[in-house]
Amino acid sequence: MILKTKTLQMTKTPQTIAGQKQEQDVAFFLRRAFKDNPEVLVINDFKFSFNDETAQIDHLIVYTYGFVLIESKSIKGHVKVNNQGEWTRSYNSQWSGMSSPIKQVELQQALLKEMFMHHRNNILSKLLGIKQQGFNGRCWHYLCAVSSNAVIDRKTMPKEISDKLYKTEFLVDELKNIMNLKHKLLRLVSVTDTRPDFSQRELDSIGQFLIRQHIDSNTQQVDAAQVQLKQIQPISNTPEFTPELEQGPKPASAPTHHLAQSTVAILAPVAAFAHEQHPIISCKHCGESTQYTPMYGKFGYYINCNQCSKNTSMKLPCPQCMSKNTKITKRKETYTLHCQDCSLENQLI
């Protein structure tokens, strides 16, 4: 299940454009593989802060047994790593050093662990009054995904690094090997697989927690722009009632009722269009109607607002007959509200 897609940035340099393209490629393969699996949660472009430190994870996977962090790197030429773990790559036949993406994702994982351990009592549930195992005992893995047209020199590369370095098209195969997902019944009878697993409720709780922690730079910029726009009063086409001035005679003007009729004639089709385009689902707390994440939990389908981090149920009254006898169905990425009384079907998302 995809909890968050890649956040596109306004980029201009060839390096940043190539880097964003690589992250989009990885996100595409992850979506194709796991979008319909509720036991695999995918968060692309996850940025968070904890203990005065900030980290940005290109791709974070939360699954039944643990976590996988993926660092994306756009490399079009050759890439080498020596025995000291130092990375070099070639571009236009010129070799240069580069920072280690493996070390980078290691630091991201350490900070993510710290944040989970600090909030574990609020995230994980209890079983028979006894606290479940925390996050340290779970499976933790990290990988680096490089461009498919990169040339990887594995002959001189340390094995511990080579085992974590994959081209984009082979990434999902390695993820499936790492996760080794099993049916719930097989988990109960298995005597060889001793990995502690998250319940579906705990997975949902972890997903909600992570979405709340995400820092969206684009949203912050948009919010700031909206605040500035609110401070600027728009120029209205309708007449404005002001106190009469005693200086000189009043200018001649058209009758007020004619202006009112003209205004109504102009605004009526605009209002009708806005009503048709207005989405039926929005955050009940702050009114946000576009920046949210569809999710599934104990009480059915709902949205988690990216603005205020609060939840709103998708099970709404029928917009036609106002009946509360409705249900929500999901088909791929489409969520539809069905009224059991008047048989109306209304696409929410």
C-alpha positions in Angstrom: 0.0 0.0 0.0 1.4 3.4 -1.0 1.0 5.9 1.9 2.9 8.7 0.2 4.1 9.3 -3.3 7.2 11.1 -4.4 7.1 14.9 -3.8 8.2 16.6 -7.1 10.5 19.5 -6.7 11.2 22.4 -9.1 14.6 21.5 -10.4 16.8 23.0 -13.1 20.3 21.5 -12.9 21.0 18.2 -14.9 22.1 16.5 -11.7 19.0 17.3 -9.7 16.8 16.4 -12.6 18.5 13.0 -13.0 18.3 12.4 -9.3 14.6 13.1 -9.2 14.0 10.9 -12.2 15.8 8.0 -10.5 13.6 8.4 -7.4 10.5 8.3 -9.6 11.8 5.1 -11.3 12.2 3.4 -8.0 8.8 4.6 -6.8 7.2 3.2 -9.9 8.6 -0.3 -9.3 7.5 -0.2 -5.7 4.0 0.9 -6.6 3.7 -1.9 -9.2 4.8 -4.5 -6.7 3.1 -3.4 -3.4 0.2 -1.0 -4.0 -2.4 -3.6 -3.3 -0.7 -5.3 -0.3 -1.9 -4.0 3.1 1.0 -5.7 4.8 3.6 -3.6 2.9 3.5 0.2 3.5 5.5 2.4 1.1 6.4 6.0 1.9 8.4 7.8 -0.8 10.4 10.9 0.0 10.0 10.8 3.8 11.5 13.8 5.6 11.4 13.9 9.4 13.1 15.6 12.4 14.0 14.2 15.8 16.3 15.3 18.6 17.3 18.4 16.6 18.4 16.2 13.7 16.7 16.0 10.2 16.8 13.2 7.8 15.3 12.5 4.4 14.7 8.9 3.3 14.1 8.4 -0.4 12.0 5.3 0.1 10.8 3.7 3.4 9.1 0.3 3.5 7.2 -0.9 6.6 6.2 -4.5 6.5 5.0 -7.3 8.7 8.4 -8.1 10.2 10.3 -4.7 10.1 11.7 -2.0 7.9 13.7 -1.4 4.7 15.3 1.9 3.8 16.2 2.6 0.2 18.6 5.3 -1.0 18.3 6.2 -4.7 21.4 7.3 -6.7 21.5 8.5 -10.2 24.7 7.1 -11.7 25.1 6.9 -15.5 28.7 5.9 -15.7 30.9 3.5 -13.8 30.9 3.2 -10.1 33.6 1.6 -7.9 34.1 1.1 -4.2 37.5 0.3 -2.7 38.3 -1.8 0.4 38.0 1.3 2.6 34.4 1.8 1.5 35.2 4.9 -0.6 33.1 5.5 -3.6 34.2 6.9 -7.0 32.2 7.3 -10.3 33.0 8.3 -13.8 31.1 10.9 -15.9 32.2 11.8 -19.4 35.4 9.7 -18.9 36.2 11.8 -15.8 36.6 10.0 -12.4 35.6 11.8 -9.2 34.8 10.8 -5.6 31.3 10.8 -4.2 29.8 10.4 -0.8 28.8 6.9 0.3 25.0 6.4 0.0 25.4 3.4 2.3 26.8 5.5 5.1 24.1 8.1 4.4 21.2 5.5 4.8 22.9 4.1 7.9 22.6 7.4 9.6 19.0 7.8 8.5 18.2 4.3 9.9 19.8 5.2 13.2 17.7 8.4 13.6 14.5 6.6 12.6 15.2 3.9 15.2 15.7 6.6 17.9 12.4 8.3 17.0 10.5 5.0 17.0 11.9 3.9 20.4 11.0 7.3 21.9 7.4 7.0 20.8 7.0 3.2 21.0 4.4 3.4 23.9 2.1 5.5 21.7 2.6 3.4 18.5 2.5 -0.3 19.5 -0.4 -2.0 21.2 -0.5 -4.2 24.3 -1.3 -7.9 24.4 -3.0 -9.1 27.6 -1.7 -6.1 29.4 1.9 -6.8 28.5 3.8 -4.5 26.3 4.7 -6.0 22.9 8.3 -6.1 21.7 9.6 -2.7 20.6 11.5 -1.8 17.5 15.0 -3.0 18.1 14.0 -6.7 17.8 12.5 -6.1 14.3 14.2 -6.7 11.0 16.1 -3.7 9.8 17.6 -3.5 6.3 18.8 -0.8 4.0 19.7 -0.9 0.3 21.0 1.5 -2.4 19.3 1.5 -5.8 21.3 3.0 -8.7 20.3 3.8 -12.3 19.7 0.9 -14.6 22.3 2.2 -17.1 25.1 2.3 -14.4 28.1 0.0 -14.8 28.9 -1.5 -11.4 32.5 -2.8 -10.9 31.9 -5.6 -8.3 35.3 -7.3 -8.6 37.0 -4.9 -6.3 33.9 -3.9 -4.3 33.6 -5.2 -0.7 31.0 -7.9 -0.4 29.0 -6.2 2.4 28.5 -3.2 0.0 27.9 -5.2 -3.1 25.1 -7.1 -1.3 23.3 -3.8 -0.7 23.7 -2.3 -4.1 21.1 -3.0 -6.8 20.0 -1.7 -10.1 16.5 -0.4 -10.1 14.9 -3.2 -12.1 16.2 -5.8 -9.7 15.3 -4.0 -6.5 11.8 -5.6 -6.0 13.2 -9.1 -6.3 15.7 -8.4 -3.5 13.0 -6.8 -1.4 10.8 -9.8 -1.7 13.7 -12.0 -0.6 14.4 -9.8 2.4 10.8 -9.5 3.6 10.0 -13.2 3.0 6.3 -12.6 3.6 4.1 -15.6 4.6 0.4 -16.2 4.9 -0.9 -15.6 8.4 -1.7 -19.3 8.9 1.8 -20.3 7.9 3.2 -17.9 10.5 1.3 -19.6 13.3 2.5 -23.1 12.4 6.1 -22.2 11.4 8.8 -23.3 13.9 11.8 -22.1 11.9 10.7 -18.5 11.4 11.0 -16.8 14.8 10.7 -13.2 13.6 8.3 -11.1 15.6 5.6 -9.7 13.4 3.4 -6.6 13.5 -0.3 -7.0 13.6 -2.3 -5.2 10.9 -3.5 -2.7 13.6 0.1 -2.0 14.5 1.1 -1.5 10.9 -1.7 1.0 10.4 -0.6 2.8 13.6 3.0 3.0 12.4 1.9 4.3 9.0 -0.3 7.0 10.6 2.6 8.0 12.9 5.0 8.3 10.1 2.7 10.4 7.9 2.2 12.8 10.9 5.9 13.1 11.3 6.6 13.9 7.6 7.8 17.4 6.9 6.5 18.6 3.5 8.6 21.5 2.3 6.4 22.2 -0.7 3.3 22.4 1.5 5.0 24.8 3.9 5.9 27.0 0.9 2.3 26.9 -0.3 1.0 27.7 3.1 3.2 30.7 3.4 2.1 31.9 0.0 -1.6 31.5 1.0 -1.0 33.6 4.1 0.4 36.4 2.0 -2.5 36.2 -0.4 -5.0 36.4 2.4 -3.4 39.7 3.5 -3.9 41.2 0.0 -7.5 42.2 -0.6 -8.7 41.1 -4.1 -10.2 43.7 -6.5 -13.9 43.1 -6.7 -16.0 43.7 -9.7 -19.1 44.3 -7.6 -19.9 47.8 -6.3 -18.6 48.6 -2.9 -20.8 50.5 -0.4 -18.8 53.4 1.2 -19.9 56.4 3.3 -21.1 59.3 1.1 -18.7 62.2 0.8 -19.9 65.7 1.3 -17.5 67.2 -1.2 -19.3 68.0 -4.4 -22.2 66.2 -6.1 -22.4 62.4 -6.5 -21.5 61.1 -9.9 -24.3 59.5 -12.0 -24.4 55.8 -11.7 -26.5 52.9 -13.0 -29.5 51.8 -10.9 -28.4 49.4 -8.1 -30.8 46.7 -9.1 -29.3 46.5 -12.6 -25.9 46.0 -11.2 -27.1 43.3 -8.8 -28.8 41.5 -11.7 -25.6 41.7 -13.8 -23.5 40.4 -10.9 -25.8 37.5 -10.4 -25.7 36.7 -14.1 -21.9 36.7 -14.1 -21.4 34.7 -10.9 -24.1 32.1 -11.3 -22.3 29.9 -13.9 -19.0 30.3 -11.9 -20.8 29.1 -8.7 -22.3 26.1 -10.5 -19.0 25.1 -12.0 -17.3 25.4 -8.5 -20.0 23.2 -7.0 -19.5 20.5 -9.7 -15.8 20.5 -9.2 -15.8 20.6 -5.4 -14.6 17.2 -4.1 -17.0 15.3 -1.8 -14.3 14.2 0.6 -12.3 16.7 2.8 -10.8 16.9 6.2 -13.5 17.5 8.8 -11.0 19.3 11.0 -9.4 21.8 8.8 -11.3 21.5 5.5 -8.3 20.4 3.4 -9.6 18.7 0.2 -6.5 17.7 -1.8 -3.5 17.2 0.5 -4.4 13.9 2.3 -3.6 10.2 2.2 -6.2 7.4 1.9 -5.7 4.7 4.5 -7.5 1.7 6.0 -7.9 0.9 9.7 -10.0 -0.8 12.3 -13.1 1.2 11.4 -12.8 1.1 7.6 -11.4 3.5 5.0 -10.4 7.0 6.0 -8.1 9.9 5.0 -5.2 11.2 7.0 -4.8 14.9 6.4 -1.3 16.1 5.4 -2.1 19.5 6.8 -3.4 18.9 10.3 -2.5 15.2 10.6 -6.0 14.2 11.7 -8.3 11.5 10.4 -11.6 11.7 8.6 -13.8 8.7 7.8 -14.7 8.2 4.2 -18.1 6.8 5.2 -20.2 9.9 4.6 -24.0 10.4 4.3 -25.4 10.0 0.8 -25.1 13.4 -1.0 -28.4 12.7 -2.9 -30.8 11.3 -0.2 -28.7 12.1 2.9 -29.0 8.5 4.1 -26.3 7.2 6.4 -26.8 3.7 5.1 -23.6 3.9 2.9 -20.5 1.8 2.4 -17.1 2.4 0.8 -15.4 0.2 -1.8 -11.8 0.4 -3.2 -10.8 -0.7 -6.7 -7.1 -0.1 -7.3 -6.6 3.6 -6.4 -10.3 4.5 -6.7 -12.6 4.8 -3.6 -16.4 4.9 -4.2 -19.3 5.6 -1.8 -22.3 3.4 -2.3 -25.8 4.3 -1.0 -27.8 1.3 0.1 -31.1 3.2 0.0 -31.1 5.2 -3.3 -28.3 3.1 -5.1 -26.2 6.2 -5.8 -22.5 5.5 -6.5 -20.2 8.5 -6.0 -16.5 8.4 -6.5 -14.7 10.0 -3.6 -11.1 9.7 -4.7 
